[in-house]
Amino acid sequence: MARKVERSDILDWQTYTDQRDQRRNEVLPVKNARRVHLGDSLTFLFENTATTLYQIQEMVRAERIVKEANIQHEIDTYNSLLGDAGELSCSLLIEIEDAAERRQKLTAWLELPAHLYVKLQDGSLARARYDVSQVGDDRLSAVQYLKFNTGGKAPVAVGCDMPGLVIEQDLTAEQAAALRDDLASDS
């Protein structure tokens, strides 16, 4: 499993602000290697310790969080999104610029999370596990937090098999290597 972020990893918001440009330049290549676009509207952002630490630091900075309990809350919240051993975790962004079209699709796509998968080299599919509270009675949240139990096997593609939105995207060599490295850090 990806190493969880610890309190000792977190800088105070001012120190982080002073180092922010450097930290961002370090993490952007890490994030870019884990970003997979599926069609025009879906972006999978696979997470690891470095990307999670960056998100926590950004929240602490943006909110100027100084209370220990509040910092720990951010750590706990983001750590819960990381996968366990043999799992990959990701944030799925449903990106539709037009507000009316976005509303329509978020309503029509209620079953989307159940139809998302990563494809493994042997052709098998690891289906997404997701938080059902992000799927309302009449609408899907535009951000979904997913986990894929790959059994430690690296994926070769991401896809969706929902009727009306059947699409699959092969991973680039860089993406596949990044996810393979994340799974290897489990051991």
C-alpha positions as CSV (number, residue, x, y, z in Angstrom):
1,M,0.0,0.0,0.0
2,A,1.2,3.5,-0.6
3,R,2.8,5.0,2.4
4,K,0.3,7.2,4.3
5,V,1.2,10.8,4.9
6,E,2.3,11.5,8.4
7,R,2.0,14.6,10.5
8,S,5.8,15.0,10.3
9,D,5.6,15.3,6.5
10,I,3.4,18.5,6.7
11,L,5.0,21.9,6.8
12,D,3.3,24.9,8.3
13,W,1.4,26.9,5.8
14,Q,3.9,29.8,5.7
15,T,7.0,27.6,5.2
16,Y,5.1,25.6,2.5
17,T,4.1,28.9,0.8
18,D,7.8,29.9,0.8
19,Q,8.7,26.6,-0.9
20,R,5.5,26.2,-2.9
21,D,7.0,26.8,-6.4
22,Q,9.8,24.3,-5.8
23,R,7.4,21.7,-4.4
24,R,4.9,22.2,-7.3
25,N,7.7,21.8,-9.8
26,E,8.6,18.5,-8.1
27,V,5.1,17.1,-7.9
28,L,3.7,18.2,-11.3
29,P,5.7,15.5,-13.3
30,V,4.5,12.9,-10.7
31,K,0.9,14.0,-11.2
32,N,1.2,14.3,-15.0
33,A,2.5,10.7,-15.3
34,R,-0.6,9.5,-13.4
35,R,-3.2,11.5,-15.3
36,V,-5.2,9.5,-17.9
37,H,-7.9,11.0,-20.1
38,L,-10.8,8.8,-21.1
39,G,-12.8,10.3,-23.9
40,D,-13.7,14.0,-23.8
41,S,-15.1,14.1,-20.3
42,L,-13.3,11.7,-17.9
43,T,-9.9,12.2,-16.3
44,F,-8.4,9.7,-14.0
45,L,-5.9,11.2,-11.6
46,F,-4.1,8.2,-9.9
47,E,-2.8,9.1,-6.5
48,N,0.2,8.1,-4.5
49,T,2.0,9.5,-1.4
50,A,3.6,12.4,-3.2
51,T,0.4,13.6,-4.8
52,T,-1.5,13.2,-1.6
53,L,1.0,15.1,0.4
54,Y,0.8,17.9,-2.2
55,Q,-3.0,18.0,-1.9
56,I,-2.8,18.2,1.9
57,Q,-0.2,20.9,1.8
58,E,-2.3,22.9,-0.6
59,M,-5.3,22.7,1.7
60,V,-3.3,23.7,4.7
61,R,-1.9,26.7,2.8
62,A,-5.2,27.7,1.2
63,E,-7.1,27.5,4.4
64,R,-4.2,28.6,6.6
65,I,-4.8,25.7,8.9
66,V,-2.8,25.9,12.1
67,K,-4.7,23.9,14.6
68,E,-3.3,20.4,15.0
69,A,-6.7,18.7,15.1
70,N,-7.6,20.4,11.8
71,I,-4.3,19.4,10.2
72,Q,-4.8,15.9,11.3
73,H,-8.3,15.9,9.9
74,E,-6.9,16.8,6.4
75,I,-4.2,14.1,6.7
76,D,-6.8,11.5,7.7
77,T,-9.2,12.5,5.0
78,Y,-6.7,12.4,2.2
79,N,-5.0,9.2,3.5
80,S,-8.3,7.4,3.4
81,L,-8.3,8.0,-0.4
82,L,-5.1,6.0,-0.8
83,G,-5.3,2.4,-1.8
84,D,-4.4,-0.6,0.3
85,A,-1.9,-3.2,-0.7
86,G,-2.4,-4.3,-4.3
87,E,-4.8,-1.3,-5.0
88,L,-4.5,1.8,-7.1
89,S,-6.5,4.8,-6.0
90,C,-7.6,7.7,-8.1
91,S,-9.7,10.8,-8.3
92,L,-12.0,10.8,-11.3
93,L,-12.9,14.2,-12.6
94,I,-16.0,14.5,-14.8
95,E,-15.1,17.6,-16.8
96,I,-17.9,19.1,-18.9
97,E,-17.7,22.9,-19.4
98,D,-21.2,23.6,-20.4
99,A,-23.3,23.8,-17.2
100,A,-26.5,22.5,-18.8
101,E,-24.8,19.6,-20.4
102,R,-22.9,18.8,-17.2
103,R,-26.2,18.7,-15.2
104,Q,-27.8,16.5,-17.8
105,K,-24.9,14.0,-17.9
106,L,-24.4,13.9,-14.1
107,T,-28.0,12.9,-13.9
108,A,-27.8,10.4,-16.8
109,W,-24.6,8.9,-15.6
110,L,-25.7,7.8,-12.1
111,E,-24.4,4.2,-12.9
112,L,-21.0,5.5,-14.2
113,P,-18.8,4.4,-11.2
114,A,-20.0,0.8,-11.4
115,H,-18.9,0.7,-15.0
116,L,-15.3,2.0,-14.6
117,Y,-12.4,-0.4,-14.7
118,V,-8.6,-0.8,-15.2
119,K,-7.6,-3.5,-17.6
120,L,-4.8,-5.8,-16.7
121,Q,-2.2,-7.3,-19.0
122,D,-4.0,-10.7,-19.0
123,G,-7.2,-8.9,-20.2
124,S,-9.0,-9.2,-16.9
125,L,-10.8,-6.1,-15.5
126,A,-10.4,-4.6,-12.0
127,R,-13.7,-2.8,-11.3
128,A,-13.8,0.5,-9.4
129,R,-14.7,0.5,-5.8
130,Y,-16.3,3.9,-4.9
131,D,-18.1,5.7,-2.2
132,V,-21.8,5.4,-2.8
133,S,-22.4,8.6,-0.9
134,Q,-21.0,10.4,-4.0
135,V,-23.9,9.1,-6.0
136,G,-27.1,10.8,-5.1
137,D,-30.7,9.7,-5.9
138,D,-30.8,12.0,-8.9
139,R,-27.2,13.1,-9.6
140,L,-23.6,12.0,-9.6
141,S,-20.8,14.1,-8.0
142,A,-18.4,15.5,-10.6
143,V,-15.5,14.2,-8.6
144,Q,-15.4,10.5,-7.7
145,Y,-12.8,8.8,-5.5
146,L,-12.1,5.3,-6.8
147,K,-10.0,2.3,-5.8
148,F,-9.1,-0.6,-8.1
149,N,-7.9,-3.8,-6.5
150,T,-5.5,-5.1,-9.2
151,G,-3.9,-7.7,-6.9
152,G,-0.7,-5.9,-7.4
153,K,-0.8,-6.3,-11.2
154,A,-0.1,-3.2,-13.2
155,P,-2.9,-2.0,-15.6
156,V,-2.5,-1.5,-19.3
157,A,-5.7,0.5,-19.9
158,V,-8.6,2.3,-18.2
159,G,-12.1,2.0,-19.5
160,C,-15.9,2.3,-19.1
161,D,-18.5,-0.2,-20.3
162,M,-21.6,1.8,-19.4
163,P,-24.2,1.6,-22.2
164,G,-23.9,4.8,-24.2
165,L,-20.3,5.4,-23.0
166,V,-18.3,2.4,-24.0
167,I,-14.7,3.6,-24.3
168,E,-11.2,2.3,-23.4
169,Q,-7.8,4.1,-23.3
170,D,-4.5,2.3,-23.4
171,L,-1.9,3.7,-21.0
172,T,1.2,5.3,-22.3
173,A,4.5,3.7,-21.4
174,E,5.1,6.5,-18.9
175,Q,1.6,6.0,-17.3
176,A,2.0,2.3,-17.1
177,A,5.5,2.6,-15.5
178,A,4.2,5.1,-12.9
179,L,1.4,2.9,-11.8
180,R,3.6,-0.2,-11.8
181,D,6.0,1.8,-9.5
182,D,3.1,2.7,-7.2
183,L,2.1,-0.9,-6.9
184,A,5.7,-2.0,-6.4
185,S,6.0,0.4,-3.5
186,D,3.4,-1.8,-1.7
187,S,6.0,-4.4,-1.0
